Amino acid sequence: MKYISVAETAKKWGVSERSVRSYCAEGKIDSAFLTGKTWNIPEIAKKPDRINKKTNMPKTLLAVLKAEKAAKLHGGIYHKIQIDLTYSSNHIEGSRLTRDQTRYIFETNTIGVSDGPVKVDDVVETVNHFKCIDMIIDSANHMLSEAFIKQLHAVLKNGTSDSRLDWFLVCRRGLQKTAQRGRRHGHNCARECRLGDEEAACRVQRH
């Protein structure tokens, strides 16, 4: 049997010499042996399969978001989405909370340092926005419906001054009517209501 060097094997397999030495040291190359400090590798040896350490990692963005959400991971894409989307959305609507204050609310449930007065509605709506993002992630595999969009709006405005206005009550009644129409047309309407917290999902799904 003809033997070749680590350098020759590395060039043949398209890997680094360090990788070849590791294969030899780990016993992954049959019949390879040491002469002093030099590895002798059979010319007919086949390159060992590399184990992909990321095979158990989530393969889709949704899977990553759900995994990071469940782990309450800070610094990941779920963490960034919660803070950046909430801040940007609320800022468009006139919220005066800074990005740092939004982050403080998400991470510590506190506002942080403020140079001026802070509107209660801005804080409440920020917390509610976090809940809405969670609802969207949890419901991403379901068909988007009018009822779910209205439910998101109900959760977003829950506890704010807007929720005490007449138009908001009309919105709630509209949500109930949409769910009723869904049942009449053969849909399955699953309502999960938790009053006070409003982490609810009213979905109308087609069988």
C-alpha positions, 0 to 999 in steps of 0.5 A: 500500500502506498502512503502519502503525506499530510500536505499531499492529502490536504491538497487532494481533499481540498482541506487544510493540513490541520484538518487532515492531522485532526482526522488522523488523530481522531482515528477517522482515517483507516490505516493512517499511522505516525512515523515520529511526528509525521502522519502516513496516510494511505493514498486510497483513503477517503475523506471523512464526512464532516459533521454539520454542527448546525443540523439541529438549528432551526432552518427557517426564520419563523423557526428561529423566531419561535426558538428565541422567543421560547428561550427569551434570548437577548441579542438575537433577531427576535429581540431586535424585531421586538424593539425595532419594529415596536419603536418604529411603528409607535414613533410613526403614530406619534409616540415620544418614547426613544428606542432606548426606552422601548428597549428598557420596557421590553427587557426590564419592564421599566422606562429608563431615564426620561428628560420630560413627561411620558404619556401613559398611552405610549408605555401601554401601547408599547407593551401591547405591541410586544404582545401583538408581535408574539401573536403574529409569530405564534399564528404565522402558519394560519391563514390571515383573516379579518378577525385576526387583524381586528384582534391584533388592533384590540390587543394593541389598544387595550388599556389606552385612552382610545379603548374607551372611545365609541369607535373602539367599541364598534371595532370590537362588535365588528370582530364578533360579527366577523367571527359569527360570519365565519361560523355560518360559512363553515369556518372554525373560529377558535377564541382564546380570550384572557381578559385584562391581559388581552393575550388573545387570538380570535382566528377564523380558519378555513378547513 
